[in-house]
Amino acid sequence: MSAIAKACADGSLDARVSIVIAPRETTPAKSLAQALGIPTAVVPYGEDYPVRLLDALAQVQLVCLAGYLKLLPQDVIAAFPGHVLNIHPALLPKFGGKGMYGHFVHEAVIAAGETESGCTVHRVTGAYDEGQVLVQMRCPVLPDDSPDTLAARVLELEHRAYPEAIRHVLAETL
């Protein structure tokens, strides 16, 4: 989220982060967004979550998920056809799906003996990590990598890949 906001602020991405939505007051992204001067909303998970989320997204053209670990409600996906993006810390379709996030992904990549990893920005569908791939960036998996060292290298790629994918989607709609 902060990489997208910084790309908007420095002009390398011709867009604006209009709101950051968090499920709890204590979500770190909420306080970071506030520090960056970005409006925030708290929309807790619950029975009326899809309706409240759509209300919070009323002025948004593109939804960018970052650290969102649930399936997005179908109502939300349908309201933004082709305009909901997510980033994943691996080269999809490998190492994707439910439960594959954060250190679990990097541990699995290393355990599988992969020589390459990276990140993927994709369109969101009703299934985990199965949408159209928009951008992939790659990095080596080094022989002495730990999940933390690999995660740091992948995060650097994520900060470049997400703004690139956003530029791609925005160019499609012009």
C-alpha positions as CSV (number, residue, x, y, z in Angstrom):
1,M,0.0,0.0,0.0
2,S,2.7,2.4,0.9
3,A,4.6,1.7,-2.3
4,I,1.5,2.6,-4.3
5,A,0.9,5.8,-2.3
6,K,4.5,6.8,-2.8
7,A,4.4,6.1,-6.5
8,C,1.3,8.4,-6.7
9,A,3.0,11.1,-4.6
10,D,6.2,11.2,-6.6
11,G,4.3,11.2,-10.0
12,S,5.6,7.9,-11.3
13,L,2.0,6.7,-11.1
14,D,-0.7,9.0,-12.4
15,A,-3.3,8.0,-9.9
16,R,-4.4,8.8,-6.3
17,V,-5.0,6.5,-3.4
18,S,-8.5,7.7,-2.3
19,I,-9.0,5.5,0.7
20,V,-7.4,2.7,2.6
21,I,-9.8,0.2,4.2
22,A,-8.9,-1.9,7.2
23,P,-10.9,-4.6,9.0
24,R,-9.7,-3.3,12.5
25,E,-8.7,0.0,14.0
26,T,-5.3,-1.6,14.9
27,T,-4.4,-2.7,11.4
28,P,-0.9,-1.3,10.7
29,A,-1.9,-0.1,7.2
30,K,-4.5,2.2,8.7
31,S,-2.0,4.1,10.8
32,L,0.5,4.2,7.9
33,A,-2.2,5.5,5.6
34,Q,-3.1,8.2,8.1
35,A,0.5,9.2,8.4
36,L,0.6,9.6,4.7
37,G,-2.5,11.8,4.7
38,I,-4.7,9.2,3.0
39,P,-8.3,8.8,4.2
40,T,-9.1,5.6,6.0
41,A,-12.1,3.5,6.9
42,V,-12.6,0.6,9.2
43,V,-14.9,-2.1,7.8
44,P,-15.0,-5.1,10.2
45,Y,-15.8,-8.5,8.8
46,G,-19.3,-9.5,9.6
47,E,-22.7,-10.2,8.2
48,D,-23.1,-6.8,6.5
49,Y,-19.4,-6.7,5.3
50,P,-20.1,-6.7,1.5
51,V,-22.6,-3.8,1.8
52,R,-20.4,-1.8,4.1
53,L,-17.3,-2.4,1.9
54,L,-19.1,-1.3,-1.2
55,D,-20.3,1.8,0.6
56,A,-16.7,2.6,1.5
57,L,-15.5,2.0,-2.1
58,A,-18.2,4.2,-3.6
59,Q,-15.8,6.8,-5.1
60,V,-13.1,4.2,-6.2
61,Q,-12.3,3.2,-9.8
62,L,-9.7,0.5,-9.0
63,V,-9.4,-1.7,-5.9
64,C,-5.9,-2.8,-5.0
65,L,-5.7,-5.5,-2.3
66,A,-2.5,-5.6,-0.2
67,G,-2.3,-8.0,2.7
68,Y,-5.9,-9.1,2.2
69,L,-6.1,-12.8,3.1
70,K,-9.8,-13.6,2.6
71,L,-11.8,-14.1,-0.5
72,L,-13.3,-10.8,-1.5
73,P,-17.1,-11.0,-1.6
74,Q,-18.5,-11.7,-5.0
75,D,-20.7,-8.6,-4.9
76,V,-17.5,-6.4,-4.6
77,I,-15.8,-8.2,-7.5
78,A,-18.9,-7.8,-9.6
79,A,-19.1,-4.1,-8.9
80,F,-15.5,-3.6,-10.3
81,P,-15.3,-5.9,-13.2
82,G,-11.6,-6.4,-14.1
83,H,-10.7,-3.6,-11.7
84,V,-9.8,-5.5,-8.5
85,L,-6.1,-6.4,-8.3
86,N,-4.0,-8.4,-5.8
87,I,-0.3,-9.0,-5.3
88,H,1.1,-12.4,-4.4
89,P,4.7,-13.0,-3.2
90,A,5.4,-15.9,-5.7
91,L,5.3,-16.7,-9.4
92,L,1.7,-17.8,-9.8
93,P,0.4,-20.4,-10.5
94,K,3.1,-21.9,-8.2
95,F,2.7,-21.4,-4.5
96,G,-0.7,-19.8,-4.6
97,G,-4.1,-20.7,-3.0
98,K,-5.6,-20.6,0.4
99,G,-3.1,-20.5,3.2
100,M,-0.2,-19.5,0.9
101,Y,0.8,-16.0,2.1
102,G,3.8,-14.3,3.7
103,H,6.4,-16.6,5.2
104,F,4.4,-19.7,4.2
105,V,5.0,-18.9,0.5
106,H,8.8,-18.3,1.0
107,E,9.2,-21.4,3.1
108,A,7.5,-23.5,0.4
109,V,9.6,-22.0,-2.4
110,I,12.8,-22.8,-0.5
111,A,11.6,-26.3,0.5
112,A,10.7,-27.1,-3.1
113,G,14.3,-26.3,-4.2
114,E,13.2,-23.5,-6.5
115,T,16.0,-21.5,-8.1
116,E,13.7,-18.6,-8.9
117,S,10.9,-16.7,-7.1
118,G,9.3,-13.3,-7.4
119,C,5.9,-11.7,-7.3
120,T,2.7,-11.7,-9.3
121,V,0.0,-9.0,-9.6
122,H,-3.2,-10.4,-10.9
123,R,-6.9,-9.6,-11.3
124,V,-9.1,-10.9,-8.5
125,T,-11.7,-13.6,-9.1
126,G,-13.8,-15.6,-6.7
127,A,-10.9,-18.1,-6.2
128,Y,-7.6,-17.5,-4.4
129,D,-4.8,-16.4,-6.8
130,E,-6.4,-17.6,-10.0
131,G,-7.1,-14.4,-11.9
132,Q,-5.4,-13.1,-15.0
133,V,-1.7,-12.4,-14.4
134,L,-0.8,-8.7,-15.2
135,V,2.8,-8.4,-14.1
136,Q,5.4,-10.9,-12.8
137,M,8.8,-10.0,-11.6
138,R,11.5,-12.5,-10.9
139,C,14.5,-12.9,-8.6
140,P,16.9,-15.8,-7.8
141,V,16.5,-18.0,-4.8
142,L,20.0,-18.1,-3.4
143,P,21.5,-21.3,-1.8
144,D,21.7,-19.7,1.6
145,D,18.3,-17.9,1.5
146,S,16.0,-18.0,4.5
147,P,12.4,-17.2,4.2
148,D,13.2,-13.7,5.6
149,T,16.0,-13.0,3.1
150,L,13.9,-14.2,0.2
151,A,10.9,-12.2,1.4
152,A,13.0,-9.0,1.5
153,R,14.1,-9.6,-2.1
154,V,10.6,-10.3,-3.3
155,L,9.2,-7.3,-1.4
156,E,11.5,-5.0,-3.4
157,L,10.0,-6.5,-6.6
158,E,6.5,-6.1,-5.2
159,H,7.0,-2.3,-4.7
160,R,7.8,-2.0,-8.5
161,A,5.4,-4.6,-9.8
162,Y,2.2,-3.2,-8.3
163,P,2.5,0.3,-9.7
164,E,3.4,-1.2,-13.1
165,A,0.2,-3.3,-13.0
166,I,-1.9,-0.3,-12.0
167,R,-0.5,1.7,-14.9
168,H,-1.4,-1.2,-17.2
169,V,-5.0,-1.4,-16.0
170,L,-5.5,2.4,-16.1
171,A,-4.1,2.5,-19.6
172,E,-6.7,0.0,-20.7
173,T,-9.5,2.2,-19.4
174,L,-8.5,5.4,-21.2
